[in-house]
Amino acid sequence: MSVKASVSLTEQQDSFARSLVAEGHYSSLSAVVQRGLELVRSESKREEVELQALRAFFEERKHGKFVSAAEGRKRTEGMIAAKRRAQGV
């Protein structure tokens, strides 16, 4: 079901949207706006999923074993060296 809504665009946004329609990328200005909203919705959902994953990661780390900064640096340098060897660098 479609709902009619009124939106305001800057002249630059209107010009860009109309050029997308004129070039055949979208069938109408409504289609451009709908696609833009879908992209914003998708981005918001992705960001929320990433944030949840980070929260879970930090919660897990909070209860995990910690290593010293020196040990962390040593492990990181080892991983970098292994990647370089694997890529012949």
One Martini backbone bead per residue (centre of mass of N, CA, C, O) as a GRO file, in nm:
protein
   89
    1MET     BB    1   0.097   0.036   0.022
    2SER     BB    2   0.037   0.368  -0.039
    3VAL     BB    3   0.166   0.691   0.068
    4LYS     BB    4   0.108   1.016   0.094
    5ALA     BB    5   0.375   1.265   0.069
    6SER     BB    6   0.544   1.550   0.181
    7VAL     BB    7   0.843   1.695   0.045
    8SER     BB    8   1.157   1.852   0.099
    9LEU     BB    9   1.391   2.002  -0.125
   10THR     BB   10   1.656   2.084  -0.256
   11GLU     BB   11   1.773   2.188  -0.547
   12GLN     BB   12   1.998   1.977  -0.561
   13GLN     BB   13   1.825   1.726  -0.501
   14ASP     BB   14   1.623   1.763  -0.730
   15SER     BB   15   1.824   1.758  -0.962
   16PHE     BB   16   1.938   1.478  -0.905
   17ALA     BB   17   1.675   1.317  -0.914
   18ARG     BB   18   1.596   1.401  -1.204
   19SER     BB   19   1.850   1.281  -1.339
   20LEU     BB   20   1.790   0.985  -1.266
   21VAL     BB   21   1.530   0.976  -1.431
   22ALA     BB   22   1.637   1.077  -1.709
   23GLU     BB   23   1.858   0.828  -1.714
   24GLY     BB   24   1.680   0.564  -1.606
   25HIS     BB   25   1.720   0.468  -1.298
   26TYR     BB   26   1.428   0.588  -1.258
   27SER     BB   27   1.075   0.633  -1.285
   28SER     BB   28   1.077   0.838  -1.029
   29LEU     BB   29   1.082   1.039  -0.762
   30SER     BB   30   0.961   0.834  -0.571
   31ALA     BB   31   1.174   0.612  -0.625
   32VAL     BB   32   1.411   0.770  -0.514
   33VAL     BB   33   1.304   0.813  -0.227
   34GLN     BB   34   1.255   0.516  -0.160
   35ARG     BB   35   1.550   0.428  -0.193
   36GLY     BB   36   1.666   0.616   0.020
   37LEU     BB   37   1.503   0.494   0.258
   38GLU     BB   38   1.615   0.207   0.230
   39LEU     BB   39   1.908   0.283   0.283
   40VAL     BB   40   1.864   0.398   0.566
   41ARG     BB   41   1.740   0.144   0.689
   42SER     BB   42   1.976  -0.045   0.629
   43GLU     BB   43   2.193   0.117   0.779
   44SER     BB   44   2.058   0.112   1.057
   45LYS     BB   45   2.054  -0.196   1.087
   46ARG     BB   46   2.356  -0.244   1.056
   47GLU     BB   47   2.444  -0.068   1.296
   48GLU     BB   48   2.287  -0.229   1.510
   49VAL     BB   49   2.429  -0.499   1.465
   50GLU     BB   50   2.715  -0.394   1.522
   51LEU     BB   51   2.657  -0.294   1.809
   52GLN     BB   52   2.572  -0.567   1.925
   53ALA     BB   53   2.841  -0.709   1.865
   54LEU     BB   54   3.016  -0.522   2.038
   55ARG     BB   55   2.875  -0.569   2.303
   56ALA     BB   56   2.924  -0.873   2.311
   57PHE     BB   57   3.228  -0.862   2.296
   58PHE     BB   58   3.276  -0.688   2.555
   59GLU     BB   59   3.131  -0.876   2.747
   60GLU     BB   60   3.316  -1.117   2.700
   61ARG     BB   61   3.584  -0.970   2.770
   62LYS     BB   62   3.514  -0.896   3.066
   63HIS     BB   63   3.531  -1.230   3.129
   64GLY     BB   64   3.812  -1.257   3.030
   65LYS     BB   65   4.129  -1.290   2.929
   66PHE     BB   66   4.412  -1.101   2.991
   67VAL     BB   67   4.660  -0.904   2.839
   68SER     BB   68   4.923  -0.749   2.788
   69ALA     BB   69   5.048  -0.507   2.595
   70ALA     BB   70   5.299  -0.663   2.509
   71GLU     BB   71   5.149  -0.921   2.421
   72GLY     BB   72   4.964  -0.786   2.215
   73ARG     BB   73   5.189  -0.677   2.035
   74LYS     BB   74   5.322  -0.949   1.975
   75ARG     BB   75   5.072  -1.077   1.839
   76THR     BB   76   5.034  -0.865   1.620
   77GLU     BB   77   5.313  -0.889   1.489
   78GLY     BB   78   5.275  -1.190   1.419
   79MET     BB   79   5.032  -1.156   1.229
   80ILE     BB   80   5.167  -0.966   1.029
   81ALA     BB   81   5.401  -1.151   0.951
   82ALA     BB   82   5.225  -1.384   0.845
   83LYS     BB   83   5.086  -1.221   0.621
   84ARG     BB   84   5.342  -1.142   0.469
   85ARG     BB   85   5.437  -1.427   0.409
   86ALA     BB   86   5.177  -1.521   0.258
   87GLN     BB   87   5.230  -1.261   0.042
   88GLY     BB   88   5.543  -1.206  -0.007
   89VAL     BB   89   5.656  -0.942   0.184
   0.00000   0.00000   0.00000
